[in-house]
């Protein structure tokens, strides 16, 4: 046996592994020298240090993960992606920490907003506004919540307070711009929307509202530039489609019909886009192209107003007054208070010798023309002296008489925002479609 042991190669005999085996078995003879005890002690110290370091790193990682500031950050991120369960979970980690009470209030306020508990949310935002870390966002959300409650005066004060704290809050400028637009204060609306656009160079929303304002005041060229910027900033979906249609409509109104046709090439085909395309083709003398667009539009929506109107015009161009009256009557059913429809019906009926009925439509068209003139004058005077609830109410009544329901809703809403006690405006608003909706 001893001779067999000596056959072990010296290298293997001197390896730490074999030496350790020999030490454990008490071998101290010629196979291998003994290993000093201090070597094993040193190895144990090294392994112990590694274990302590690893456990320490893991403990630090858990502690860092559970730090309140990280919980707060993760809660805001979760709310940003509508993960309310995760936000609630992170909120539980913050509650009970005195120095993070404002942060917990802010998170809880946002969760209460999601549940439509506006009063509860406002109270949480009030507490959150007392801390420097949460003040800006709390004031912003409080102001927007007050707007949802149609408390314009309070909302304006809170949002202005947010700007006093930080004048570069794009979201606050955007909210104020929308609020001033809602009460008809166009000058201040444009001022804040312009600031919001400059502070958020990739946000298309300010230009969407600026385009609406400029369109309403017939500043067509400026509105077109607004819409171009809106599209450049990446507007998508229905916002993009509406912007393209509005731009084409404005270009057509400026007699830039080929530009309008080019713009419509980028829009999705719809009854509205086809009717507008038909109008441009008609203006350029391409009657066959206009007729084709009308047929396609009515195939998608038989009640499309502009398509029926164009169908009547095409029939009148062809001297087919019977067909024209049929088409125009279909358009009249959709918009009986359209000055254009009543005028064309009067002309077509007169051509067929139906003078009595033609006279009735002619009289209606004249009444609508005068009402449109008065409406435009009152709107212009309101632009010079905004925030008059009585004028808003009068404009709402006139818009209703003109069949402009969306504009009537906007005017009545403005009157209620300016004076919540204006019961007449509130009553009229409640009778219109969407009038009782709470706006975000």
Helices and strands as residue ranges (DSSP letters): H 2-6, H 10-14, H 16-25, H 37-65, H 68-80, H 84-94, G 98-100, H 101-114, H 118-128, H 135-148, H 152-165, H 170-182, H 186-199, H 205-216, H 220-232, H 237-253, H 257-264, H 271-283, H 287-300, H 305-317, H 321-334, H 339-351, H 355-384, H 389-401, H 405-418, H 423-430
